[in-house]
Amino acid sequence: MKRSDTGDFCVLYLEADDDRTGLFNTVSEQKKPVVIMLAEQTRVFQRPEDFTTLKHVKRQLDKPVVFVIPDSERMTQMAVRNGFPVYASMDTLSDALMVGQLSRQRVLTRTTAPLGSGPNTAPIGPTIKKTTPLPPIEEILEEVSFQRPAPRIAPLPRQAMPMPTPPVKPRRRGRAMIVLTIITLLVAVLSSLLVLFYKFPMQLSAAAPAAPAAPAIVGRVALLSSGQLSENSSQGIADQVLIDLHNVPNPAPQKSYYAWLLGDKLQSDAKTVFLGKLPVNNGAAHLLYPGDAAHTNLLQSTSRFLVTEEDASVQPIAPSPDQSVWRFYGEFSQTPINSPDNPKHFSYLDHLRHLLAADPTLDELNLPGGLNDWFYRNSGKIVEWAGSLREQWEETKDIAFVRRQTVRILTYLDGMTYVQMDVPPGTPLNITPRLASIGLLTVNGPNQEPASYLIHIVNHLNGLLQAGGSTPELRKDEAAIITAMNNVEDGLSQVRSAAQQIMKMTDQQLRQPQTLTLINDMIDNANRAYAGQIDPTTGQMREGVAWVHDNMQSLAVMSISKFSASGSSIQMMPDLRQKALAQ
């Protein structure tokens, strides 16, 4: 593996004999955004699991990753499915920034010479803040599996493959790299001054009450998702736990720390989940709980975290009710939010559960798992159906197929209740009605019922911003997600506009070249909404659905502090061990 980290980013050139463990270790050690350039015969990223594992690493480290893939349509599609921007060469990436127009995610141009000793770099956006470090990469690879079905991304328009050309001349490359380095520095400065504006109604911190003084934070606990999903349950979402504490003293002799998840404060039947014995090494305590065999959604039934210090020789079956052995504690706030736009007085925990575990509106429609997951699934279907149109039209001019797929796209965008606005009466929809019960877009004004996924999710994100349990770091993340939702809304609206035009065309018109133009626009905008793209005017990444989906899950984070019985509001739990023994 060749590497160049001159400037504000790191470029990794993978060669044929490089392995994925070495790559992931290298990426996890970086403190800069990363560009990954793939050689023709590299054995890494030949399987979808390689991209999903890298996606997990990227999400946890909050580090931008961009691919340069010169000659593999298959790897390009797999990368885009997982939300990675892809360019055919370093020159293509630089052109996207300097020319100011991204007409395609991939444009086959001249190839770029392999990375050598020179500063082969390209600007890929501002450096993102550091977050909690991951456990060793081997542990992630062994304990976290990813089997989420990804939508099929159709290839972009066929283009004649250019003849190989000699490597770019050093003088040309050096001049381009100097320009790109300057752009990167400017982007980094501008990004720090950027003010988030978005179209959805919300009120930021100015309207939120000041949070009371809190005890010193010693770390955090994050709920992760394995991706072992089912359409009929909330499994595979928030089913794993990553514990990261610091400044933790060693337990007393003959004692050990034990980590637990607890149920809500007002639950009559106290719920506990044993996460494991918590080891301490030089004051740091790290533990990854991989979840149970059923991939149970932990957020749906638990909301608090506790560490107890108990007998090392006998593993407890439940946390001791004796608060003198409680050491560290954290929770998702369950305090109702009292504001005019929150008539149901949801708490931070309520909003989080609607997004990541169960939403009452979706539950009534038999759509378990929360808003985030179905928003991600249905957006992926838009990409799949749009991508299937081009090849069929080019090869067979199958007009009936074009109309069927376009109807499916409009049904998912509008929802079952409102799709008749865009298709002739009596048109067969050819979809499962339950899965299209809610539209992705708002197409019938602010009183649309049920509300679209976009507006419903943003309403809950605004609720998190208003909640007292939202830390400054989480508030920043929540606001960034709302901004990304505007990018998604813009892309999907463009898809809908092209689909509406197709539905109004006659059979004769659908056989004309203008149809291919509309199809290409649909594919481009669907990919842009799903995977995002670099904004040519700012150099920043305009994130899409895949980024929103991953970062939404990262909001399920509890701040952990030392337990203080006098200042804590922890509900006294019944002695579950005595209850269990009695049974």
C-alpha positions as CSV (number, residue, x, y, z in Angstrom):
1,M,0.0,0.0,0.0
2,K,1.4,3.4,-1.0
3,R,0.5,6.4,1.0
4,S,0.7,10.2,0.7
5,D,-0.5,12.4,3.5
6,T,0.9,15.7,2.5
7,G,-1.6,18.5,3.3
8,D,-4.9,18.1,5.0
9,F,-5.9,14.7,3.7
10,C,-4.4,11.2,3.1
11,V,-4.3,9.3,-0.2
12,L,-4.0,5.5,0.0
13,Y,-3.2,3.6,-3.2
14,L,-4.1,0.0,-2.8
15,E,-2.0,-2.5,-4.7
16,A,-2.9,-6.1,-5.8
17,D,-1.5,-7.8,-2.7
18,D,-2.9,-5.5,-0.1
19,D,-5.3,-7.0,2.4
20,R,-8.4,-5.4,4.0
21,T,-7.3,-5.7,7.6
22,G,-4.2,-3.7,6.9
23,L,-6.2,-1.1,5.0
24,F,-8.9,-0.8,7.8
25,N,-6.1,-0.5,10.4
26,T,-4.5,2.3,8.4
27,V,-7.8,4.1,7.9
28,S,-8.7,3.9,11.5
29,E,-5.4,5.5,12.5
30,Q,-5.9,8.5,10.2
31,K,-6.6,11.9,11.5
32,K,-7.4,13.3,8.1
33,P,-10.0,12.7,5.4
34,V,-9.1,9.8,3.1
35,V,-9.0,9.2,-0.6
36,I,-8.7,5.5,-1.5
37,M,-7.4,4.7,-5.0
38,L,-7.9,1.1,-6.2
39,A,-5.5,-0.8,-8.5
40,E,-6.9,-2.9,-11.3
41,Q,-6.3,-6.3,-9.6
42,T,-6.6,-5.4,-6.0
43,R,-8.2,-8.2,-3.9
44,V,-9.7,-5.7,-1.4
45,F,-13.3,-4.5,-2.2
46,Q,-14.2,-7.4,-4.4
47,R,-17.0,-8.2,-2.0
48,P,-19.9,-6.0,-0.7
49,E,-18.8,-6.8,2.9
50,D,-15.6,-4.9,2.5
51,F,-17.5,-1.7,1.7
52,T,-20.0,-2.2,4.6
53,T,-17.1,-2.7,7.0
54,L,-15.4,0.4,5.9
55,K,-18.7,2.2,6.2
56,H,-18.8,1.2,9.8
57,V,-15.3,2.4,10.4
58,K,-16.1,5.7,8.7
59,R,-19.2,6.2,10.7
60,Q,-17.5,5.6,14.1
61,L,-14.5,7.8,13.3
62,D,-16.6,10.5,11.5
63,K,-14.0,10.6,8.8
64,P,-14.8,11.5,5.1
65,V,-13.8,8.7,2.7
66,V,-13.8,9.1,-1.1
67,F,-13.0,6.4,-3.7
68,V,-11.1,6.8,-7.0
69,I,-12.0,3.7,-9.1
70,P,-10.7,4.0,-12.7
71,D,-12.0,0.9,-14.4
72,S,-14.4,-1.2,-12.4
73,E,-18.2,-0.6,-12.8
74,R,-18.9,-3.4,-10.3
75,M,-16.8,-1.9,-7.5
76,T,-18.1,1.6,-8.3
77,Q,-21.7,0.4,-7.9
78,M,-20.9,-1.3,-4.6
79,A,-19.2,1.8,-3.3
80,V,-22.1,4.1,-4.2
81,R,-24.6,1.6,-2.6
82,N,-22.8,2.2,0.7
83,G,-22.8,6.0,0.4
84,F,-19.2,6.6,-0.8
85,P,-18.6,9.2,-3.5
86,V,-16.7,7.7,-6.4
87,Y,-14.6,9.2,-9.2
88,A,-12.8,7.6,-12.1
89,S,-9.5,9.5,-11.5
90,M,-7.9,12.2,-9.4
91,D,-8.3,14.5,-12.4
92,T,-12.1,13.8,-12.4
93,L,-12.3,14.6,-8.8
94,S,-10.3,17.9,-9.2
95,D,-12.4,18.8,-12.3
96,A,-15.6,18.3,-10.2
97,L,-14.3,20.9,-7.8
98,M,-12.7,23.4,-10.2
99,V,-15.1,23.3,-13.2
100,G,-18.0,23.7,-10.8
101,Q,-20.3,21.1,-12.2
102,L,-20.9,17.4,-11.4
103,S,-23.0,16.0,-14.2
104,R,-22.2,12.4,-13.4
105,Q,-20.8,10.6,-10.3
106,R,-18.5,8.7,-12.7
107,V,-16.9,10.1,-15.9
108,L,-14.4,7.9,-17.7
109,T,-11.5,10.1,-18.5
110,R,-7.8,9.6,-18.7
111,T,-6.3,7.4,-16.1
112,T,-4.1,8.7,-13.3
113,A,-0.7,7.4,-12.7
114,P,-0.2,5.2,-9.6
115,L,0.7,7.0,-6.4
116,G,4.4,7.5,-6.1
117,S,6.6,9.7,-4.0
118,G,4.9,12.9,-5.0
119,P,2.0,14.6,-3.3
120,N,-0.8,12.9,-5.1
121,T,-3.7,14.4,-3.2
122,A,-7.1,15.9,-3.8
123,P,-9.5,18.0,-1.7
124,I,-12.4,16.1,-0.4
125,G,-14.0,18.5,2.1
126,P,-13.3,19.8,5.6
127,T,-11.8,17.7,8.4
128,I,-14.5,16.3,10.7
129,K,-14.4,16.4,14.4
130,K,-12.8,13.5,16.3
131,T,-15.0,11.1,18.1
132,T,-14.7,8.1,20.5
133,P,-12.0,5.6,19.1
134,L,-13.1,2.2,18.0
135,P,-12.1,-1.1,19.5
136,P,-9.4,-3.0,17.6
137,I,-10.4,-3.6,14.0
138,E,-10.1,-7.4,14.4
139,E,-12.9,-7.2,17.0
140,I,-15.1,-5.3,14.7
141,L,-14.6,-7.7,11.9
142,E,-15.3,-10.7,14.1
143,E,-18.2,-9.4,16.1
144,V,-20.1,-7.0,13.8
145,S,-21.7,-8.4,10.7
146,F,-23.5,-6.6,8.0
147,Q,-26.2,-8.2,5.9
148,R,-28.4,-5.2,5.0
149,P,-29.6,-5.7,1.4
150,A,-28.4,-2.7,-0.6
151,P,-30.2,-1.2,-3.6
152,R,-28.8,-1.9,-7.0
153,I,-27.2,1.2,-8.4
154,A,-27.5,1.2,-12.2
155,P,-24.4,2.0,-14.2
156,L,-24.2,5.5,-15.6
157,P,-24.5,6.1,-19.4
158,R,-22.2,3.9,-21.5
159,Q,-19.3,5.8,-22.8
160,A,-16.5,4.7,-25.1
161,M,-13.6,3.5,-23.0
162,P,-10.6,5.8,-23.9
163,M,-7.3,4.3,-24.9
164,P,-4.8,4.2,-22.1
165,T,-2.5,7.2,-22.0
166,P,0.8,7.8,-20.5
167,P,1.0,9.0,-16.9
168,V,0.2,12.6,-16.4
169,K,3.2,14.8,-16.7
170,P,4.7,15.8,-13.3
171,R,4.5,19.5,-14.2
172,R,0.7,19.3,-14.9
173,R,0.1,17.1,-11.8
174,G,2.2,19.4,-9.5
175,R,0.3,22.5,-10.7
176,A,-3.1,20.8,-10.2
177,M,-2.1,19.5,-6.7
178,I,-1.1,23.0,-5.6
179,V,-4.4,24.4,-6.7
180,L,-6.2,21.6,-5.0
181,T,-4.3,22.1,-1.8
182,I,-5.2,25.8,-1.7
183,I,-8.9,24.8,-2.3
184,T,-8.7,22.4,0.6
185,L,-7.3,25.0,3.0
186,L,-10.0,27.5,1.9
187,V,-12.7,24.9,2.4
188,A,-11.4,24.1,5.9
189,V,-11.6,27.8,6.8
190,L,-15.0,28.4,5.3
191,S,-16.5,25.3,6.9
192,S,-15.6,26.6,10.3
193,L,-17.7,29.7,9.6
194,L,-20.5,28.0,7.9
195,V,-24.0,28.8,9.3
196,L,-26.6,26.0,8.8
197,F,-29.7,27.2,6.9
198,Y,-32.5,24.8,6.0
199,K,-36.0,25.0,4.8
200,F,-37.8,22.9,7.4
201,P,-39.3,24.7,10.4
202,M,-37.1,24.5,13.5
203,Q,-35.8,26.5,16.3
204,L,-32.2,26.1,17.4
205,S,-30.5,26.6,20.7
206,A,-31.6,30.2,21.1
207,A,-35.1,28.9,22.0
208,A,-33.9,26.1,24.2
209,P,-33.5,26.5,28.0
210,A,-30.0,26.4,29.4
211,A,-29.0,23.0,30.6
212,P,-28.3,22.7,34.4
213,A,-24.8,22.0,35.6
214,A,-24.0,18.3,35.2
215,P,-21.4,16.1,36.9
216,A,-18.1,15.5,35.2
217,I,-18.4,13.2,32.2
218,V,-16.1,10.1,32.2
219,G,-17.1,8.8,28.8
220,R,-20.1,7.6,26.8
221,V,-22.1,4.6,25.8
222,A,-23.3,4.3,22.2
223,L,-26.0,2.0,20.7
224,L,-24.9,0.6,17.4
225,S,-26.7,-1.3,14.7
226,S,-25.6,-4.6,13.2
227,G,-27.9,-4.3,10.2
228,Q,-29.4,-7.8,10.7
229,L,-32.8,-6.5,9.6
230,S,-36.3,-7.8,9.1
231,E,-39.3,-6.1,7.6
232,N,-41.4,-7.6,10.3
233,S,-39.5,-6.4,13.4
234,S,-37.2,-3.8,14.8
235,Q,-34.3,-6.3,15.0
236,G,-30.8,-5.3,13.9
237,I,-31.2,-1.6,14.9
238,A,-29.6,-0.3,18.1
239,D,-28.9,-3.9,19.0
240,Q,-25.2,-3.5,20.0
241,V,-23.5,-1.4,22.7
242,L,-20.1,0.3,22.6
243,I,-18.8,1.4,26.0
244,D,-15.9,3.9,26.2
245,L,-15.0,5.3,29.7
246,H,-11.8,7.0,30.9
247,N,-10.3,8.0,34.2
248,V,-11.8,4.9,35.7
249,P,-10.0,3.6,38.9
250,N,-9.3,-0.1,39.2
251,P,-11.9,-2.1,41.1
252,A,-11.1,-3.0,44.7
253,P,-9.4,-6.4,45.3
254,Q,-11.7,-9.4,44.7
255,K,-14.1,-7.1,42.9
256,S,-15.0,-6.5,39.3
257,Y,-17.0,-3.9,37.3
258,Y,-20.2,-5.1,35.6
259,A,-22.1,-3.2,32.9
260,W,-25.8,-3.1,32.5
261,L,-28.6,-1.6,30.5
262,L,-31.7,-0.7,32.6
263,G,-35.3,-0.1,31.6
264,D,-37.2,3.2,31.9
265,K,-37.6,4.8,35.3
266,L,-41.4,4.3,35.4
267,Q,-41.5,0.7,34.2
268,S,-43.3,-1.5,36.6
269,D,-41.3,-4.6,35.6
270,A,-37.7,-3.5,35.8
271,K,-35.8,-4.5,32.6
272,T,-32.1,-5.3,32.7
273,V,-29.6,-6.4,30.1
274,F,-26.2,-7.7,31.2
275,L,-23.5,-6.3,28.9
276,G,-20.6,-8.1,30.5
277,K,-17.7,-7.7,32.9
278,L,-16.0,-4.3,32.2
279,P,-12.2,-4.5,32.1
280,V,-10.0,-1.5,33.0
281,N,-6.7,-0.9,31.4
282,N,-4.6,2.2,32.5
283,G,-7.8,4.0,33.5
284,A,-9.7,3.2,30.3
285,A,-12.7,0.9,30.2
286,H,-13.8,-0.4,26.8
287,L,-16.4,-3.0,25.9
288,L,-18.3,-4.0,22.8
289,Y,-21.5,-5.9,23.5
290,P,-22.4,-7.6,20.2
291,G,-26.1,-8.2,21.0
292,D,-28.1,-11.3,21.5
293,A,-28.9,-14.0,18.9
294,A,-32.2,-12.4,18.0
295,H,-30.5,-9.0,17.4
296,T,-33.0,-7.4,19.8
297,N,-33.5,-3.6,19.5
298,L,-32.2,-2.5,22.9
299,L,-33.5,1.1,22.6
300,Q,-37.0,-0.2,22.5
301,S,-36.9,-1.5,26.0
302,T,-33.9,0.2,27.8
303,S,-32.9,3.8,28.3
304,R,-30.3,3.8,31.1
305,F,-26.7,2.5,31.7
306,L,-25.2,1.4,35.0
307,V,-21.8,0.1,36.2
308,T,-21.7,-1.8,39.5
309,E,-18.7,-3.0,41.5
310,E,-19.4,-6.5,42.8
311,D,-17.9,-9.8,43.7
312,A,-15.4,-10.9,41.0
313,S,-15.9,-14.6,41.7
314,V,-19.6,-14.8,41.2
315,Q,-21.2,-13.1,38.2
316,P,-24.4,-11.3,39.3
317,I,-27.6,-12.1,37.5
318,A,-28.9,-8.6,37.9
319,P,-27.5,-5.3,39.2
320,S,-27.5,-5.0,43.0
321,P,-30.2,-2.7,44.5
322,D,-27.6,-1.5,47.0
323,Q,-26.5,1.9,45.6
324,S,-23.3,1.8,47.6
325,V,-21.9,-0.5,44.8
326,W,-23.1,1.6,41.9
327,R,-20.2,3.4,40.2
328,F,-21.1,5.0,36.9
329,Y,-24.5,6.0,35.4
330,G,-26.1,7.6,32.3
331,E,-29.5,7.8,30.7
332,F,-31.5,9.1,27.8
333,S,-33.6,12.0,29.2
334,Q,-37.2,11.0,29.9
335,T,-38.2,14.6,31.0
336,P,-41.2,15.7,28.9
337,I,-40.5,18.7,26.6
338,N,-43.0,21.5,27.3
339,S,-43.2,23.7,24.2
340,P,-46.1,25.0,22.0
341,D,-45.0,22.8,19.1
342,N,-44.8,19.6,21.2
343,P,-48.4,19.0,22.3
344,K,-47.7,15.4,23.1
345,H,-44.9,16.4,25.5
346,F,-42.4,13.9,24.0
347,S,-39.1,13.5,25.8
348,Y,-35.6,13.1,24.3
349,L,-36.1,9.3,24.7
350,D,-39.5,9.4,22.9
351,H,-38.1,11.3,19.9
352,L,-35.1,8.9,19.7
353,R,-37.3,5.8,19.8
354,H,-39.6,7.1,17.1
355,L,-36.5,7.5,14.9
356,L,-34.6,4.3,15.7
357,A,-37.0,1.8,17.4
358,A,-40.7,2.2,16.9
359,D,-42.9,5.1,15.7
360,P,-46.7,4.9,16.6
361,T,-47.8,6.0,13.1
362,L,-45.6,3.4,11.5
363,D,-46.6,0.7,14.0
364,E,-50.3,1.2,13.0
365,L,-49.3,0.5,9.4
366,N,-47.3,-2.6,10.4
367,L,-43.9,-0.9,9.7
368,P,-41.7,-1.7,12.7
369,G,-38.3,-0.4,13.3
370,G,-38.7,3.4,13.4
371,L,-38.6,6.2,10.8
372,N,-34.9,6.1,10.0
373,D,-34.8,2.5,8.7
374,W,-37.9,2.8,6.4
375,F,-36.7,6.2,5.1
376,Y,-33.4,4.4,4.1
377,R,-35.1,1.3,2.6
378,N,-37.6,3.3,0.5
379,S,-35.0,5.7,-0.8
380,G,-32.9,2.8,-1.9
381,K,-35.8,1.4,-3.9
382,I,-36.0,4.7,-5.8
383,V,-32.4,4.3,-6.8
384,E,-33.0,0.7,-7.8
385,W,-36.0,1.4,-10.0
386,A,-34.6,4.5,-11.6
387,G,-31.4,2.7,-12.4
388,S,-33.3,-0.1,-14.1
389,L,-34.8,2.2,-16.7
390,R,-31.9,3.1,-18.9
391,E,-30.7,-0.2,-20.1
392,Q,-34.2,-1.4,-20.8
393,W,-35.0,1.7,-22.8
394,E,-31.7,1.7,-24.8
395,E,-31.9,-2.0,-25.7
396,T,-35.6,-2.7,-26.3
397,K,-37.5,0.6,-26.1
398,D,-39.9,-1.3,-23.7
399,I,-42.3,1.6,-23.0
400,A,-44.6,-0.5,-20.8
401,F,-41.6,-1.3,-18.5
402,V,-40.6,2.4,-18.3
403,R,-44.1,3.3,-17.3
404,R,-44.4,0.5,-14.6
405,Q,-41.1,1.5,-13.0
406,T,-42.0,5.2,-13.1
407,V,-45.3,4.4,-11.4
408,R,-43.5,2.5,-8.6
409,I,-41.1,5.5,-8.1
410,L,-44.0,8.0,-7.9
411,T,-45.8,5.7,-5.4
412,Y,-42.9,5.6,-3.0
413,L,-42.3,9.4,-3.4
414,D,-46.0,10.4,-3.0
415,G,-47.3,7.6,-0.8
416,M,-50.4,5.5,-1.5
417,T,-52.8,8.2,-0.4
418,Y,-51.5,10.8,-2.9
419,V,-50.0,9.0,-5.9
420,Q,-53.2,9.4,-7.8
421,M,-52.2,13.0,-8.2
422,D,-49.5,11.9,-10.6
423,V,-50.8,8.8,-12.4
424,P,-54.0,8.2,-14.4
425,P,-57.0,6.8,-12.5
426,G,-57.0,3.1,-12.1
427,T,-53.3,2.7,-12.9
428,P,-51.9,-0.5,-11.4
429,L,-49.2,0.4,-8.8
430,N,-47.4,-3.0,-8.8
431,I,-46.1,-2.6,-5.2
432,T,-46.9,-3.9,-1.7
433,P,-49.3,-1.2,-0.4
434,R,-48.0,-1.5,3.2
435,L,-44.5,-0.5,2.2
436,A,-45.7,2.6,0.4
437,S,-48.2,3.7,3.0
438,I,-46.1,6.8,3.7
439,G,-44.5,9.0,1.0
440,L,-40.9,10.1,1.1
441,L,-41.9,13.7,0.0
442,T,-44.5,16.2,1.1
443,V,-46.7,16.6,-2.0
444,N,-50.0,17.9,-0.5
445,G,-49.0,20.8,1.7
446,P,-48.2,21.1,5.4
447,N,-51.4,19.2,6.4
448,Q,-50.5,16.0,4.5
449,E,-51.6,13.0,6.4
450,P,-49.8,10.8,7.1
451,A,-46.8,13.2,7.1
452,S,-44.0,12.3,4.7
453,Y,-40.9,10.6,6.0
454,L,-38.8,13.7,5.4
455,I,-41.0,16.1,7.4
456,H,-41.7,13.5,10.1
457,I,-38.0,12.8,10.7
458,V,-37.2,16.5,10.8
459,N,-39.9,17.1,13.3
460,H,-38.4,14.6,15.6
461,L,-34.9,16.0,15.1
462,N,-36.2,19.4,16.1
463,G,-37.6,17.7,19.2
464,L,-34.2,16.4,20.0
465,L,-32.8,19.9,19.6
466,Q,-35.3,21.2,22.1
467,A,-34.8,18.5,24.7
468,G,-32.7,19.0,27.8
469,G,-30.8,15.8,27.2
470,S,-29.2,17.0,24.0
471,T,-25.5,17.9,24.5
472,P,-23.9,20.6,22.4
473,E,-22.1,17.9,20.3
474,L,-25.3,16.1,19.6
475,R,-27.1,19.3,18.8
476,K,-24.5,20.0,16.2
477,D,-24.9,16.5,14.7
478,E,-28.7,16.9,14.7
479,A,-28.5,20.2,12.9
480,A,-26.1,18.7,10.3
481,I,-28.6,15.9,9.7
482,I,-31.4,18.4,9.1
483,T,-29.2,20.2,6.5
484,A,-28.6,16.9,4.8
485,M,-32.3,16.2,4.7
486,N,-32.7,19.3,2.6
487,N,-30.2,17.9,0.1
488,V,-32.2,14.7,0.0
489,E,-35.5,16.6,-0.4
490,D,-34.0,18.5,-3.4
491,G,-32.7,15.4,-5.1
492,L,-35.9,13.4,-4.7
493,S,-38.0,16.3,-5.8
494,Q,-36.0,16.4,-9.1
495,V,-36.7,12.7,-9.5
496,R,-40.4,13.2,-9.0
497,S,-40.4,16.1,-11.6
498,A,-38.8,13.9,-14.2
499,A,-41.2,11.0,-13.4
500,Q,-44.2,13.3,-13.7
501,Q,-43.0,14.3,-17.2
502,I,-42.6,10.7,-18.3
503,M,-46.1,9.8,-17.1
504,K,-47.5,12.6,-19.4
505,M,-45.7,11.5,-22.5
506,T,-47.3,9.4,-25.3
507,D,-45.9,6.1,-26.5
508,Q,-44.4,7.9,-29.5
509,Q,-42.8,10.5,-27.3
510,L,-41.3,7.9,-25.0
511,R,-39.4,6.4,-27.9
512,Q,-37.6,9.7,-28.6
513,P,-34.2,10.8,-27.3
514,Q,-35.7,13.2,-24.8
515,T,-36.9,10.2,-22.7
516,L,-33.3,9.1,-22.2
517,T,-32.5,12.6,-21.0
518,L,-35.2,12.4,-18.4
519,I,-34.1,8.9,-17.4
520,N,-30.5,10.0,-16.9
521,D,-31.7,13.0,-14.8
522,M,-33.7,10.6,-12.6
523,I,-30.7,8.3,-12.1
524,D,-28.4,11.2,-11.4
525,N,-30.7,12.9,-8.9
526,A,-31.6,9.6,-7.2
527,N,-27.9,8.8,-6.7
528,R,-27.3,12.3,-5.5
529,A,-30.1,12.1,-3.0
530,Y,-28.9,8.7,-1.8
531,A,-25.1,8.8,-1.8
532,G,-24.5,12.6,-1.8
533,Q,-22.0,14.6,-3.9
534,I,-19.4,17.3,-3.5
535,D,-20.7,20.8,-3.8
536,P,-18.5,22.4,-6.5
537,T,-19.0,25.9,-5.2
538,T,-17.8,25.1,-1.6
539,G,-15.9,21.9,-1.9
540,Q,-18.1,20.5,0.9
541,M,-19.8,17.1,0.8
542,R,-23.6,17.5,0.4
543,E,-24.6,14.4,2.2
544,G,-27.4,12.0,1.2
545,V,-29.7,9.3,2.6
546,A,-26.9,6.8,3.3
547,W,-25.0,9.4,5.5
548,V,-28.3,10.5,7.2
549,H,-29.1,6.9,8.0
550,D,-25.7,6.2,9.6
551,N,-25.5,9.4,11.5
552,M,-29.0,9.2,12.8
553,Q,-28.0,6.0,14.5
554,S,-25.1,7.8,16.1
555,L,-27.5,10.0,18.0
556,A,-28.2,7.1,20.4
557,V,-25.4,8.1,22.8
558,M,-25.5,8.5,26.6
559,S,-23.0,10.6,28.5
560,I,-21.7,8.7,31.5
561,S,-20.7,10.2,34.8
562,K,-19.8,8.9,38.3
563,F,-22.8,7.9,40.2
564,S,-23.8,10.0,43.2
565,A,-26.6,8.7,45.3
566,S,-27.4,12.1,46.8
567,G,-27.6,13.9,43.5
568,S,-29.1,11.1,41.4
569,S,-32.6,10.6,40.3
570,I,-32.2,6.9,39.7
571,Q,-35.3,5.0,40.5
572,M,-34.8,2.4,43.3
573,M,-35.0,-1.1,41.6
574,P,-36.4,-4.2,43.3
575,D,-33.9,-6.8,44.3
576,L,-34.2,-8.8,41.1
577,R,-31.7,-11.4,42.3
578,Q,-33.9,-12.3,45.3
579,K,-37.0,-12.4,43.1
580,A,-35.2,-14.8,40.7
581,L,-34.0,-17.0,43.5
582,A,-37.5,-17.2,44.9
583,Q,-38.8,-18.4,41.6
